[in-house]
Amino acid sequence: MTMEVDILELSDRSAKFVLSRVSTAFANGIRRAMVADVPTLAIEYVNLYDNTSILYDEQLALRLSLIPLVTDIETYRPQAECDCEGVGCPACEVSLTLSAEGPGIVHSSDLISADPKIQPADPNVPIVELKKGQKLVLEAIAHMGYGRDSARWQAGVACGYKNVPIITIENCDACGHCAAECPKGIIMVEEAGAKIAADDVIKCSLCRLCEKVCDINAIKVDYDEKAFVFTMESDGSYTAKDLVLNAANVVKGKVEGLITILDQL
């Protein structure tokens, strides 16, 4: 059985799609991979040469580490998996410099990357406000890493899924109680009884409040065990499309690795 993907919404940073003909374990594997297993570039070390701002060095380093960087997964690899064995080389790290003097607010766009392809995903992230005479001069070193090790490498945010709802309505007396109780407002009451438009069924949160309030058991709420509605957002390190595809490749790679191990037993 071949899985199916139906895209409902797609933009650079977010996506909503239906993944069908898969198990719950597979769906959760995709979700976990987007959050924890797709390698991402993030600032890990900061060399501060001059800091007369109001923030301590540690506070600045933390803010810098949480600025999402556009990542090129084809060029860079996690430092632990690099041939340099963690020493640091152009294949696993990128240098970004910053030199600013007040008055003014220092933004992520003020970071100058040694690799033009690696830039802050959002140029308007405020780092610190410098007063007149205050300076900030630093070099930041970004490494590839995994979200499972630190939030700085977590490319996927707000990644979640739910089963596709299945709602059946039979012998409805059009009392309207279910429509009044539905928090999503997707139930319409007509003379023939309550109904839900096909496009609105997917909006159901599976709360079953409509089912509980119906005195004649005319409405039943269930779900498809093999179909899931995914909603996800990217922090900008990858486009939403690339993040999902990379997550799928991660799951595929783990399965192939497991098969190889089992073949050797």
Backbone bond lengths (Angstrom), bond angles and torsions (degrees), N, CA, C in turn:
res aa  C-N    CA-C-N  psi(-1)  N-CA   C-N-CA  omega(-1)  CA-C   N-CA-C  phi
1 M - - - 1.469 - - 1.528 109.37 -
2 T 1.332 117.02 125.34 1.454 122.19 -178.18 1.523 110.21 -91.38
3 M 1.330 115.54 133.29 1.467 118.35 179.71 1.517 110.07 -70.90
4 E 1.328 115.72 157.41 1.459 122.44 -179.30 1.521 109.66 -124.12
5 V 1.328 116.41 145.12 1.461 122.79 177.42 1.521 108.50 -127.23
6 D 1.318 117.08 121.27 1.463 122.76 176.03 1.524 108.42 -115.86
7 I 1.316 116.18 115.08 1.467 121.13 -177.51 1.525 109.66 -82.92
8 L 1.334 115.56 124.54 1.467 121.29 179.00 1.525 111.42 -97.20
9 E 1.328 116.49 -42.81 1.461 122.26 178.89 1.521 108.23 -143.33
10 L 1.333 116.80 143.19 1.464 120.38 179.11 1.517 110.23 -152.67
11 S 1.335 115.57 125.35 1.458 122.02 173.79 1.530 107.55 -137.96
12 D 1.316 117.32 -176.96 1.465 120.11 -178.91 1.523 111.93 -62.03
13 R 1.318 117.69 -37.28 1.459 120.86 -172.78 1.530 114.29 -107.28
14 S 1.330 119.58 -13.69 1.464 119.49 -175.07 1.522 110.72 -144.20
15 A 1.325 114.92 160.41 1.461 120.34 179.85 1.520 109.41 -154.01
16 K 1.317 114.77 153.40 1.463 122.49 173.56 1.515 106.86 -139.65
17 F 1.328 116.21 125.81 1.455 119.23 -176.69 1.524 110.15 -151.23
18 V 1.331 114.84 161.33 1.462 121.34 178.24 1.525 107.99 -106.49
19 L 1.320 116.17 124.04 1.456 122.91 177.55 1.524 107.74 -107.33
20 S 1.333 116.63 116.00 1.459 121.50 -173.61 1.524 111.66 -117.62
21 R 1.353 114.18 161.02 1.464 123.16 178.36 1.524 112.42 62.32
22 V 1.322 116.34 39.07 1.464 121.63 176.07 1.529 108.88 -134.10
23 S 1.320 116.17 163.83 1.461 121.01 178.79 1.522 110.45 -86.34
24 T 1.317 115.53 165.41 1.470 120.49 176.23 1.524 110.41 -61.81
25 A 1.341 116.71 -37.76 1.466 120.56 179.90 1.524 111.36 -61.32
26 F 1.345 116.55 -41.32 1.468 119.69 179.38 1.521 110.57 -67.25
27 A 1.332 116.94 -44.11 1.467 120.83 179.60 1.528 110.33 -59.44
28 N 1.326 116.29 -43.71 1.459 119.24 -179.93 1.521 111.47 -69.11
29 G 1.335 116.39 -30.93 1.459 119.71 176.35 1.518 111.88 -63.54
30 I 1.340 116.79 -40.44 1.463 120.68 176.67 1.521 110.37 -63.99
31 R 1.335 116.29 -43.61 1.468 120.04 179.65 1.522 111.01 -61.03
32 R 1.315 117.29 -47.78 1.467 121.51 -178.57 1.527 110.90 -64.42
33 A 1.318 117.16 -37.85 1.460 120.17 -179.93 1.526 111.09 -64.27
34 M 1.343 117.31 -40.45 1.461 120.52 178.61 1.519 111.38 -62.79
35 V 1.325 116.28 -36.13 1.466 120.95 -176.70 1.524 112.02 -83.88
36 A 1.338 117.39 -39.67 1.459 119.58 -165.88 1.517 116.53 -122.93
37 D 1.336 119.11 -19.12 1.460 119.48 -167.72 1.519 115.67 -117.62
38 V 1.324 118.88 -2.55 1.461 120.52 175.30 1.529 108.15 -90.66
39 P 1.342 118.51 116.73 1.474 120.19 -176.41 1.523 111.99 -64.77
40 T 1.320 115.14 141.31 1.460 122.11 -174.20 1.523 110.12 -140.29
41 L 1.309 116.43 147.96 1.462 120.88 175.64 1.525 110.76 -82.93
42 A 1.333 116.10 137.08 1.469 121.13 175.15 1.522 108.58 -155.65
43 I 1.307 115.89 151.82 1.471 121.10 179.25 1.523 109.30 -69.31
44 E 1.339 115.48 126.69 1.462 120.76 -178.84 1.528 112.61 -114.27
45 Y 1.335 116.30 -36.21 1.469 120.17 179.86 1.523 110.03 -124.52
46 V 1.328 116.92 145.26 1.465 122.18 179.30 1.526 109.09 -132.49
47 N 1.319 115.60 125.28 1.466 121.51 173.76 1.525 107.72 -100.97
48 L 1.313 116.71 110.24 1.465 122.07 -177.74 1.529 109.51 -96.76
49 Y 1.341 115.68 120.48 1.462 121.02 -178.68 1.524 111.44 -99.31
50 D 1.332 115.92 -27.23 1.467 119.42 178.14 1.528 107.66 -156.56
51 N 1.325 115.76 122.59 1.464 120.07 178.77 1.520 109.52 -143.80
52 T 1.306 115.43 99.20 1.467 119.92 176.19 1.529 110.52 -111.51
53 S 1.328 116.30 20.50 1.463 120.94 178.46 1.525 109.70 -77.03
54 I 1.331 116.32 177.71 1.456 121.52 -178.99 1.530 112.02 -75.16
55 L 1.339 117.74 -16.76 1.454 121.56 -176.41 1.525 111.89 -91.94
56 Y 1.334 115.46 143.52 1.460 120.81 173.82 1.526 109.65 -68.24
57 D 1.326 116.21 160.05 1.459 121.32 179.03 1.529 111.13 -56.23
58 E 1.342 116.64 -42.79 1.468 120.92 -177.51 1.531 111.30 -64.53
59 Q 1.325 116.99 -37.01 1.461 120.31 178.89 1.527 111.42 -66.94
60 L 1.308 115.99 -40.35 1.454 119.97 177.54 1.526 111.31 -64.43
61 A 1.326 115.43 -42.89 1.462 119.61 -179.86 1.530 110.81 -61.55
62 L 1.329 116.67 -40.44 1.455 120.24 179.08 1.521 110.86 -64.28
63 R 1.320 116.85 -44.63 1.468 119.69 179.43 1.522 111.16 -62.09
64 L 1.320 116.81 -41.84 1.458 120.51 -179.36 1.533 111.24 -65.36
65 S 1.322 116.59 -37.75 1.469 119.99 -177.33 1.524 112.59 -66.60
66 L 1.331 117.22 -23.11 1.466 121.20 -177.08 1.528 112.98 -96.82
67 I 1.337 117.37 7.68 1.461 120.78 175.05 1.529 108.02 -84.02
68 P 1.333 118.79 116.11 1.470 120.51 -179.54 1.524 111.07 -63.70
69 L 1.326 115.73 137.08 1.459 122.02 177.74 1.525 109.47 -114.22
70 V 1.334 115.94 136.60 1.459 120.08 175.05 1.525 107.89 -61.01
71 T 1.323 117.15 127.71 1.457 122.10 -171.78 1.523 111.82 -112.23
72 D 1.327 115.37 137.01 1.457 122.45 174.80 1.525 107.59 -107.90
73 I 1.334 116.78 97.05 1.457 120.85 -174.42 1.525 112.16 -71.16
74 E 1.335 117.47 -17.43 1.456 120.69 179.46 1.525 111.77 -79.37
75 T 1.334 116.96 -26.58 1.467 120.91 -175.92 1.523 112.80 -95.26
76 Y 1.327 116.54 -37.70 1.469 120.77 -173.77 1.524 111.69 -109.31
77 R 1.315 114.77 155.59 1.456 121.43 179.27 1.516 108.87 -136.30
78 P 1.335 118.30 156.17 1.470 120.83 178.02 1.530 110.89 -57.32
79 Q 1.320 116.62 141.35 1.462 121.36 -174.95 1.527 111.76 -59.34
80 A 1.339 116.73 -36.75 1.467 119.96 -178.81 1.522 111.87 -66.51
81 E 1.347 117.11 -19.91 1.460 121.25 -178.10 1.524 112.14 -106.53
82 C 1.327 117.08 6.10 1.460 121.79 -175.86 1.524 110.80 -84.23
83 D 1.326 116.19 152.43 1.467 121.57 179.39 1.523 112.36 -66.10
84 C 1.342 117.04 -18.80 1.471 119.37 179.88 1.519 112.28 -77.19
85 E 1.344 116.50 -5.76 1.464 123.13 177.38 1.535 112.71 59.74
86 G 1.313 115.87 37.11 1.457 120.07 174.32 1.513 115.61 90.59
87 V 1.331 117.39 -0.82 1.470 120.24 179.90 1.525 110.79 -70.04
88 G 1.313 115.88 -35.61 1.464 121.17 -177.99 1.510 111.46 108.21
89 C 1.340 116.08 122.56 1.465 120.74 -179.69 1.517 108.58 -153.03
90 P 1.347 117.86 172.19 1.470 119.90 -178.86 1.518 114.46 -61.19
91 A 1.330 118.20 -13.21 1.461 120.35 -179.41 1.525 112.54 -85.82
92 C 1.329 117.51 -13.94 1.468 119.07 -175.72 1.526 114.13 -133.21
93 E 1.340 119.09 -2.97 1.463 119.46 179.95 1.520 111.74 -145.82
94 V 1.317 113.64 155.27 1.466 121.74 179.28 1.524 108.19 -133.25
95 S 1.325 116.00 139.55 1.458 121.02 177.96 1.529 110.04 -100.09
96 L 1.333 115.23 134.53 1.458 121.40 175.61 1.526 107.86 -126.76
97 T 1.322 117.43 132.94 1.463 121.55 -178.95 1.521 110.31 -113.80
98 L 1.311 114.67 155.65 1.473 120.97 179.09 1.519 108.55 -146.12
99 S 1.319 116.09 131.08 1.462 122.24 175.40 1.524 108.11 -139.56
100 A 1.329 115.50 116.31 1.466 119.31 -176.22 1.522 109.98 -143.54
101 E 1.330 115.06 151.02 1.468 121.21 177.96 1.521 108.50 -137.00
102 G 1.349 116.56 138.81 1.447 121.65 -177.94 1.516 113.28 -75.09
103 P 1.325 117.09 169.67 1.467 125.27 5.30 1.534 112.80 -84.06
104 G 1.337 114.65 150.12 1.450 119.64 178.14 1.516 111.52 147.98
105 I 1.320 115.17 167.71 1.462 121.56 179.00 1.524 108.65 -99.45
106 V 1.318 115.73 129.60 1.460 121.81 177.31 1.529 107.99 -85.79
107 H 1.337 115.64 126.10 1.459 121.02 -179.50 1.528 110.88 -113.14
108 S 1.314 115.25 168.75 1.461 120.39 178.91 1.525 111.72 -61.14
109 S 1.324 117.67 -25.71 1.466 120.73 178.52 1.518 112.22 -66.96
110 D 1.327 117.33 -15.42 1.462 121.01 178.52 1.523 112.57 -79.05
111 L 1.329 117.83 -9.25 1.461 121.70 176.28 1.527 109.09 -75.56
112 I 1.319 117.05 128.42 1.458 122.78 179.46 1.521 108.59 -106.43
113 S 1.318 116.33 116.23 1.457 121.40 -175.75 1.516 111.41 -90.84
114 A 1.341 115.66 143.86 1.460 120.90 175.71 1.525 111.07 -71.22
115 D 1.317 116.84 -21.16 1.466 122.43 177.13 1.525 108.07 -114.62
116 P 1.326 118.15 113.32 1.469 120.54 -177.00 1.528 113.54 -57.42
117 K 1.343 117.81 -24.30 1.466 119.80 -179.79 1.530 111.66 -75.30
118 I 1.315 116.97 -22.00 1.463 121.20 -177.08 1.522 108.99 -100.29
119 Q 1.332 115.89 104.16 1.452 122.25 -178.07 1.527 109.05 -133.87
120 P 1.341 117.85 158.90 1.475 119.26 172.89 1.523 110.49 -56.63
121 A 1.332 116.44 134.60 1.461 120.56 -178.82 1.523 111.55 -63.54
122 D 1.316 116.69 -30.87 1.465 122.32 177.64 1.523 107.56 -125.77
123 P 1.321 119.47 116.34 1.470 121.28 -176.91 1.522 114.01 -74.38
124 N 1.333 118.08 -8.88 1.466 120.45 -172.91 1.522 114.25 -105.57
125 V 1.326 117.45 20.20 1.469 119.48 177.44 1.530 109.29 -75.29
126 P 1.338 119.49 117.71 1.464 120.77 179.93 1.525 110.91 -72.97
127 I 1.324 116.24 135.45 1.466 121.35 -179.85 1.529 110.24 -102.91
128 V 1.327 116.33 -52.29 1.469 120.41 179.85 1.535 108.70 -163.80
129 E 1.308 115.47 151.33 1.466 120.38 174.52 1.523 108.77 -98.48
130 L 1.317 115.64 125.64 1.465 121.35 179.30 1.531 110.09 -101.64
131 K 1.308 115.91 130.55 1.466 121.01 174.01 1.531 109.40 -84.57
132 K 1.312 116.58 173.13 1.462 121.23 -178.12 1.528 110.28 -58.65
133 G 1.314 115.18 127.70 1.463 120.89 178.78 1.523 114.16 90.74
134 Q 1.333 118.60 -12.98 1.472 121.06 179.23 1.525 109.77 -82.36
135 K 1.346 114.43 146.86 1.466 120.05 -177.14 1.520 110.60 -131.81
136 L 1.331 113.42 156.55 1.464 120.37 174.32 1.522 107.73 -144.76
137 V 1.338 115.18 115.30 1.468 121.52 178.72 1.517 107.62 -130.38
138 L 1.340 116.65 125.02 1.464 118.91 -176.41 1.520 111.38 -156.47
139 E 1.320 113.84 165.35 1.466 122.34 169.76 1.522 107.30 -125.98
140 A 1.318 116.55 129.09 1.462 122.01 179.75 1.528 108.97 -111.79
141 I 1.320 116.06 135.90 1.460 121.67 179.71 1.523 108.45 -110.08
142 A 1.332 116.17 119.61 1.459 121.52 179.96 1.524 110.17 -101.75
143 H 1.318 115.99 135.56 1.460 122.66 177.62 1.519 109.85 -121.77
144 M 1.331 115.96 158.08 1.458 121.27 170.96 1.521 108.98 -80.12
145 G 1.329 115.96 139.33 1.462 119.94 178.37 1.519 110.36 -157.46
146 Y 1.332 115.10 -177.45 1.466 121.44 -176.40 1.525 110.94 -115.18
147 G 1.331 115.20 144.27 1.460 120.79 179.44 1.518 112.78 -60.46
148 R 1.335 117.70 -25.73 1.465 120.43 178.91 1.524 111.68 -67.15
149 D 1.336 117.00 -18.41 1.464 120.95 -179.07 1.522 112.74 -95.11
150 S 1.329 117.37 -31.27 1.467 120.92 -179.62 1.518 109.44 -164.48
151 A 1.339 115.75 147.59 1.471 120.82 179.72 1.526 111.95 -63.16
152 R 1.333 117.64 -21.29 1.466 119.12 -179.16 1.532 111.98 -64.59
153 W 1.330 116.51 -23.36 1.459 120.65 -179.19 1.522 112.64 -102.94
154 Q 1.306 118.05 14.80 1.460 121.34 -177.51 1.522 109.55 -89.37
155 A 1.333 116.00 103.19 1.465 120.81 -177.25 1.520 112.00 -79.69
156 G 1.322 117.19 -32.98 1.457 121.13 -178.64 1.511 111.99 -91.00
157 V 1.313 116.51 129.22 1.471 121.08 177.05 1.532 107.96 -127.37
158 A 1.318 115.66 148.21 1.472 120.85 178.99 1.526 111.23 53.94
159 C 1.317 116.82 42.32 1.470 121.52 178.69 1.531 109.10 -91.76
160 G 1.300 116.73 121.24 1.457 119.75 -179.38 1.514 111.53 -157.12
161 Y 1.328 116.03 171.75 1.455 120.13 179.19 1.522 109.75 -151.51
162 K 1.302 115.08 163.94 1.462 122.54 173.08 1.520 108.07 -144.41
163 N 1.304 117.16 157.15 1.460 120.12 175.57 1.523 110.21 -67.16
164 V 1.314 116.33 148.18 1.464 120.99 176.74 1.524 108.64 -67.97
165 P 1.339 118.19 122.87 1.471 120.85 -178.13 1.532 112.48 -68.58
166 I 1.325 115.78 148.24 1.461 123.15 172.02 1.525 106.87 -126.18
167 I 1.326 117.29 114.76 1.467 122.05 -176.32 1.526 109.27 -119.80
168 T 1.315 115.66 125.17 1.472 120.78 177.01 1.522 109.35 -119.04
169 I 1.325 115.99 136.68 1.467 122.37 179.01 1.523 108.64 -126.40
170 E 1.327 116.85 121.11 1.462 122.28 -178.92 1.527 110.41 -137.13
171 N 1.327 116.67 142.07 1.462 122.95 176.37 1.533 112.49 55.27
172 C 1.309 116.82 42.04 1.471 121.63 -179.06 1.536 109.97 -78.64
173 D 1.343 116.28 139.16 1.470 120.59 179.35 1.529 112.57 -97.98
174 A 1.346 116.48 9.16 1.480 122.25 176.23 1.517 112.94 60.17
175 C 1.332 117.29 35.85 1.470 119.87 178.98 1.523 112.24 -70.67
176 G 1.337 117.32 -27.71 1.464 121.16 176.30 1.510 115.08 88.60
177 H 1.343 119.05 -1.10 1.457 120.50 -178.98 1.537 111.89 -62.84
178 C 1.320 116.04 -38.81 1.468 119.58 -178.42 1.529 111.11 -65.13
179 A 1.327 116.52 -40.07 1.461 120.62 179.93 1.520 111.18 -65.83
180 A 1.332 116.38 -38.36 1.466 120.27 179.42 1.519 111.55 -68.63
181 E 1.330 117.15 -28.50 1.463 121.34 -175.23 1.525 112.68 -88.60
182 C 1.325 117.70 -23.02 1.468 121.43 -174.46 1.532 111.35 -65.86
183 P 1.343 118.89 117.97 1.468 120.49 -178.70 1.525 113.13 -70.81
184 K 1.321 117.38 -19.43 1.459 121.07 -179.51 1.529 112.51 -91.21
185 G 1.332 117.08 -12.31 1.459 121.08 178.87 1.513 113.97 63.23
186 I 1.331 117.19 36.00 1.459 120.17 -176.34 1.530 113.05 -101.21
187 I 1.341 117.33 -4.83 1.458 120.49 -178.95 1.527 109.80 -94.18
188 M 1.327 115.95 126.38 1.459 121.76 177.54 1.533 108.93 -109.63
189 V 1.332 116.02 141.17 1.463 120.71 -179.45 1.515 109.04 -111.09
190 E 1.333 115.47 121.54 1.455 122.13 177.87 1.527 108.65 -119.56
191 E 1.313 116.49 177.87 1.465 119.96 -178.87 1.521 111.84 -59.47
192 A 1.312 116.00 -35.31 1.467 120.17 -178.98 1.528 112.22 -78.82
193 G 1.326 116.90 -9.81 1.453 120.39 179.93 1.513 111.99 128.78
194 A 1.320 115.60 -175.16 1.468 121.03 -178.81 1.526 110.26 -75.45
195 K 1.322 116.34 149.54 1.464 120.78 176.93 1.528 109.03 -151.65
196 I 1.316 114.69 158.18 1.456 121.71 177.65 1.517 107.48 -129.44
197 A 1.329 116.80 128.99 1.459 120.97 178.48 1.531 109.57 -64.29
198 A 1.327 116.00 146.48 1.471 120.72 -177.30 1.530 111.55 -57.34
199 D 1.328 116.99 -37.32 1.468 120.39 -179.09 1.523 112.25 -72.19
200 D 1.342 117.62 -19.16 1.465 120.98 -177.16 1.529 113.29 -92.50
201 V 1.322 117.35 -16.12 1.466 120.03 -177.73 1.526 110.68 -57.41
202 I 1.337 115.74 -38.20 1.455 120.29 -176.55 1.529 112.42 -66.68
203 K 1.348 116.93 -18.23 1.463 120.74 179.30 1.524 112.49 -78.42
204 C 1.322 117.18 -14.12 1.467 121.64 -178.58 1.521 110.64 -57.69
205 S 1.327 116.83 134.55 1.462 121.87 -179.69 1.522 112.68 -93.23
206 L 1.332 117.23 4.28 1.470 122.92 179.55 1.528 112.27 61.46
207 C 1.341 116.54 31.13 1.466 119.97 178.90 1.526 112.13 -75.89
208 R 1.331 116.37 -23.28 1.466 124.06 177.84 1.536 113.80 65.21
209 L 1.326 118.22 18.76 1.461 120.51 177.77 1.534 110.90 -64.98
210 C 1.324 116.35 -36.06 1.460 119.83 178.41 1.526 110.51 -64.22
211 E 1.305 116.06 -39.03 1.465 121.17 -179.96 1.529 110.59 -66.51
212 K 1.320 116.35 -39.90 1.465 120.32 -176.86 1.528 112.17 -71.18
213 V 1.352 117.07 -32.18 1.459 119.90 -175.87 1.522 112.58 -83.93
214 C 1.327 117.22 -12.34 1.469 120.83 -178.37 1.532 110.35 -79.77
215 D 1.340 116.68 116.23 1.478 121.55 -176.49 1.528 112.49 -75.08
216 I 1.332 117.74 -20.03 1.470 119.31 -175.60 1.533 112.10 -109.67
217 N 1.340 115.57 10.51 1.473 120.92 177.47 1.531 112.81 54.67
218 A 1.326 114.42 41.86 1.457 119.04 -178.76 1.523 112.92 -83.47
219 I 1.316 116.68 -18.83 1.467 120.30 -176.83 1.526 109.87 -119.11
220 K 1.321 115.78 133.29 1.453 122.32 179.52 1.532 109.27 -125.77
221 V 1.325 115.27 132.42 1.457 120.85 179.60 1.522 109.15 -114.50
222 D 1.312 116.12 122.56 1.458 121.57 178.54 1.526 108.03 -136.62
223 Y 1.315 117.02 -172.03 1.463 119.37 179.11 1.520 110.49 -149.13
224 D 1.328 114.17 158.92 1.458 122.44 179.16 1.529 108.19 -86.94
225 E 1.321 116.90 119.99 1.461 121.34 -177.58 1.525 112.92 -71.99
226 K 1.311 117.67 -13.12 1.466 121.16 -176.74 1.530 113.11 -115.07
227 A 1.317 117.42 12.35 1.463 120.21 -179.51 1.527 109.60 -136.47
228 F 1.349 116.53 140.07 1.458 121.41 -172.69 1.523 110.87 -138.78
229 V 1.321 114.76 140.79 1.460 121.44 174.39 1.526 107.76 -97.35
230 F 1.321 116.63 114.21 1.463 122.31 -179.69 1.527 110.15 -97.52
231 T 1.316 115.80 137.64 1.462 121.79 167.44 1.525 107.04 -127.33
232 M 1.313 116.78 134.20 1.458 119.27 -177.95 1.524 110.77 -150.98
233 E 1.318 114.24 156.48 1.458 121.31 175.73 1.522 108.69 -134.25
234 S 1.309 115.61 148.00 1.458 121.80 174.87 1.521 108.99 -106.79
235 D 1.332 116.17 147.72 1.463 119.09 177.65 1.520 111.57 -78.70
236 G 1.331 117.17 -1.34 1.461 121.29 179.15 1.516 112.77 107.55
237 S 1.331 117.85 -10.04 1.462 120.07 176.80 1.524 110.20 -61.24
238 Y 1.327 115.31 -38.09 1.458 122.95 174.29 1.526 107.44 -130.41
239 T 1.325 115.73 159.84 1.452 118.11 167.56 1.523 107.70 -69.34
240 A 1.320 117.05 160.42 1.461 120.06 -179.72 1.531 110.81 -58.39
241 K 1.327 116.78 -41.47 1.461 120.79 179.90 1.522 110.94 -62.22
242 D 1.334 117.54 -47.37 1.465 120.82 -178.42 1.523 111.54 -65.28
243 L 1.333 116.78 -35.55 1.464 119.55 -179.82 1.523 110.69 -64.80
244 V 1.325 117.39 -43.20 1.468 120.59 179.16 1.524 110.44 -65.12
245 L 1.342 117.27 -43.87 1.464 120.83 -179.84 1.528 111.09 -64.54
246 N 1.329 116.89 -41.19 1.465 119.94 178.07 1.519 111.20 -65.33
247 A 1.338 116.81 -37.14 1.463 120.38 177.64 1.524 110.45 -63.99
248 A 1.340 116.36 -41.24 1.465 120.40 178.14 1.528 110.70 -63.76
249 N 1.331 116.83 -39.07 1.463 120.32 178.20 1.524 111.62 -66.66
250 V 1.319 116.70 -34.73 1.462 120.45 176.82 1.524 110.46 -63.57
251 V 1.339 116.19 -46.87 1.468 120.31 178.42 1.526 110.18 -61.40
252 K 1.327 117.10 -43.01 1.462 121.45 178.73 1.528 110.58 -60.45
253 G 1.342 117.06 -43.60 1.451 120.68 -179.69 1.521 112.49 -63.66
254 K 1.341 116.49 -38.28 1.461 119.66 178.95 1.528 111.23 -67.28
255 V 1.323 116.06 -38.91 1.468 119.82 178.46 1.527 110.30 -65.06
256 E 1.328 116.72 -43.70 1.467 119.93 179.29 1.527 110.49 -63.79
257 G 1.332 116.98 -37.99 1.460 120.04 177.67 1.513 111.74 -64.76
258 L 1.328 116.70 -40.13 1.467 120.88 178.57 1.528 110.54 -65.18
259 I 1.330 117.13 -41.55 1.460 120.52 179.20 1.532 110.49 -62.02
260 T 1.331 115.88 -40.75 1.467 119.93 178.66 1.525 111.52 -62.01
261 I 1.327 116.15 -42.40 1.474 120.43 178.70 1.524 111.08 -64.49
262 L 1.322 116.08 -43.27 1.471 120.02 -179.20 1.523 111.27 -65.47
263 D 1.350 117.02 -35.12 1.459 120.42 178.79 1.524 112.27 -65.96
264 Q 1.333 116.06 -24.76 1.463 120.26 -177.96 1.530 112.86 -85.66
265 L 1.329 116.48 -10.25 1.471 119.35 -179.23 1.517 111.45 -76.99
